[in-house]
Structures are given as structure tokens and as C-alpha cells.
Amino acid sequence: MQPSEVGLPDGGRRHVRGLRRSEVAEIAEIGVSWYSMLEQGRVDSVSPRMLDAIAKALRFERHERDHLAELAAGAFVPPHADLSPPSQTLIDFVREAEFGMAFIVAPSFEVVAYNRRADAFFEFSKHGPNPNLLRLMLADTAMRDRFIEPAYERVLTQMIGHFRLSYGRFGGAAFTDLIGDLHTYADFARIWDTCALTTPPSERTRLRSKDGSPIEAAVMAFTSFAAPAYTLIVKITRDGAPRIEGGPRPDPIDAGDAKRVVTQRCNEFGAFLRSKREAMRPADVGVAPVGRRHARGLRRDEVAERAGIGVSRYTMLEQGRIGTLPPRTLVAIAEALMLSARERTYLTRLAASCTARFAVEDPAPDTDLIAFVRSYPGGLAHFHDADFNMVAWNEEAGRFYGFDEVESPNLLEIMAHRTSLRENFVDPPWRSALHDMLAHYRFTHASLIADGRERLLARLVESSPAFARVYSEDSSVANPAIARSRFHLPTYGTRDADVILLTPASCPNHIVVLKKLVDS
């Protein structure tokens, strides 16, 4: 960073590259000694509030902030990344895809599934099972001429930036050996030390097939809730129409709204801890029941003892009085409450949003992504933001949910108020589907500061007794149901469908839902 980028004078000769440590510390409003220790790796713990301040001072992109938080947590305690492999449903979806190239890469870039069009371009099948995409790109010199725009050098740099982000998140001996191997390629060694962290791009591309014919495609990347460490890349064949960006970004919230919603986040943090504690039984953790117990589940002192923290400190957390919360303490509580990987992530996001000073904006989706959803041919497809406001849907989804009959449809509102929709959910039934949807909703909005989410839930609880009953049952946070389901569809009658939920890398708080019809 240069001084002029943050409003500082360039004046005089500077003996350091970019900003001085003292300047970063001043912008972040932290001590220069403390910041220096952070750069030197000599800190035992760092709070989400401090990470937030440093990320803001250094003008980090969203993925860089996430990377910083994950590195911080992994530096003080063993990381608990969810390395679940893709489901067979997702693998079959990719292998059978006909809309263009499609393939799935593991964290270390092994290709674990691909369709025939991707194989025709990359020739994955010639490189044995699970070929490594980076090694293939580096070793096959013919690939250099196959990328027209963007050119091979830029594509390779993007891949290595994404690989480096994955390395920081998942690490391990397998990565170390692979990186050593990849360093034998001059292009990798040259780019590795200088490339920026990147997420998979969402862009138009021009390629050249093996026979020399041109290919124009829209490139998109997704992750699956069932396998968040893996990346699904699709290159959808498109015409040469100019790229048009999606809708406007949301207006930032003012300081008053931010303060009020941070308070709500702290209360939700405490409520989540309390619900998990009350759901546990003494026998689950080897505590012998002695006499009559007056508390549901475990007592606060029992959780505090298991986490190795003071009972007063834990009590304050359940009451929403968080203050600073080191990652080590957060992980100890997650261990004590036996949280799943998804619940750990949710708790971490809640803790970060309880101490945040600015909201994280989600980029607006572009029209290539919207067009993909609207033209999806294999069943139902719909696309919503973190508030479950609908962005796009195909015709069958519009008929099933009645999206076309509402000016600004919201999926939760339609589920709560459209009583005729309830009989369309056969297995699981409407009540279970809504329960899963709410568990998903709690997770997706934990890291976002926006008052409208609380108002939406309050309005639905007040206006729909059926919704209120489901909402009040528990505070669970879970992956949305990724399984074969049965629906009664307006066009096809009662049919089974494989439900696939994907998060676009270009707008990570949006969700694409595909219900792929299964032949009976």
C-alpha cells in the first residue's frame, strides 16, 4: 500500500516499502508494538475485533478477511476444516451436465469428477484417476495456446492464487509435498511468491478446442454446502453478448443500525450457546447424574469446566456480554459443546459479527449467473440472497412456488403464507422442509449486519402461527437437506428430485438451489 491510498502525505524519502507499521497501527487504532508482534508471528491470541480493525486498515477484500480469520484461528488452535467429500449426487450431477464443461477440484486441486466436455478440453482421463489440475496446466505445453482471453499466464496466476488461498485454509503434509513438486516447474516457482490471493473468477472466456475451433463460455465457480472444501467449476457455452453486471449493491447501514444489530448478534450468540448446552445430557460427556438436577441439559459450570474457562466468563457469553473473545476460547467452547463443523463455523461468524465495525457487502450477481438459473433445464432452479429474497428462477420453480405472482418474492414469506404450497412437499413434508430452511437461514445471515433480517423473522412469527411453531422449536444450525426428495410438481406430477445447493464464489452469501428430476 502507498501512503496516498490512505490519505497520508508521501513527503520525503521513505526507507520502507509501502506503509510503515506505525501507520497501519494508527489507522487500525491499535498499539504499534502489538501490530509489530503480529507481523512477526509473536502473539498467542488475537480477538476478532482486532482482526476486523486490521483488515479494514489494510483494505482487505472479502476473501482476504476470511483468509486472515482462518489463519488466526489455525495459528492458536488446531483448525477444524470441514473436508467432507462431494456427495454422489453432486458427482453424478457434474458427470451428466450438458450445459458446458463441469468439473470438481479438491482443496489441493485434484480433479475428482468431470463431464465429457471438460474431458474433451483438458483431457483429464489421459492423466489417470484424480489428476491434479495445476500440474496438468504446468506440464502440458499445449495448454498455453488453448486459452485466448484471458491468456494462459493470467489463468495460471489466478489458479495459483486460489491454490494459495486453499493452502492457507486447509494446509497439511499433502500440500507441502505437492508444493515442493510444483516448484520444479519454473512458471509455478516464479508466480508462487508474488501472486495475490484470489477466489475463482466469474468471467467471460474465449478458448480454443483441441481441433482449433473457438469456444466462448461464461466461467463460474461454486461450492457445495455438503462439501465446502471442494470447488465446482463450470464453463457454460454462451454467445458473444456483452457482459452486463447485476443489480445495485445494497446501501451500507448507518452507525445506529450497526450498533443495534451488533447487540442482536450478541444476544443470538448467547441464545445459541444456551440451546446447545440445554440439548446435551450429562451422560453424553461422562458426567454422573447426582441427585435432582434443576437445569435442562448441562449446567453452565459443567460447560465452563470442560472448556477450561471461568464460569463467570461463560455465563457472560450466554448473556450476550462478549467483549473480546480470543479464538482459543471460542474453540474450547465448541469442543465442550461438541459442535459440528458447520456449527463451529456459525459460532465463529457470530463472534466476528458481534465485534465488527463495518458490514460485509455481498457483490451483486451478474447476468451470466442469472441466465444459468433461468435456463436450467433439468427440473427446478431458483436463486436467492442471504435474506432469501429471490433473484432468479426458472419456469418450473416459478410455477411450484408462485414466485411470478408476487412483486418481490421472499422464499421464507412464501413458505410461511402460501398454504396451498404445503401439499407440494411430499417427502420431507412442508414442516420439515421449513425447519431445514430456518437452520440454513441462521447460518447464512450470522456474519451479515443488517437489521431487516430480524424484522423479517419477527413479522413472519407474528403473521403465521404455523411458522411461529416451527421457528420456536429450536435454534439449530445445520447444512440444508442435501438428499433425494419428493415433490408434487405442477407440470410433472409427483416426482423425485436430487436437491443440490451451491454457493457462487462471485457472491458467497447467495444460494443457487437446483432440484434435478430423477427418472423413475
PyMOL commands that set and color helices and strands:
alter all, ss='L'
color gray80, all
select helices_A, chain A and resi 3-6+21-28+32-39+48-57+62-76+88-96+116-122+124-127+133-139+141-145+152-170+173-182+186-192+255-279+282-285+300-307+311-318+327-336+341-354+367-374+395-401+403-405+411-417+419-424+430-444+452-463+465-473
alter helices_A, ss='H'
color red, helices_A
select strands_A, chain A and resi 100-105+111-114+147-149+203-208+214-224+227-237+379-384+390-393+425-427+484-489+493-504+511-517
alter strands_A, ss='S'
color yellow, strands_A
deselect
rebuild
show_as cartoon
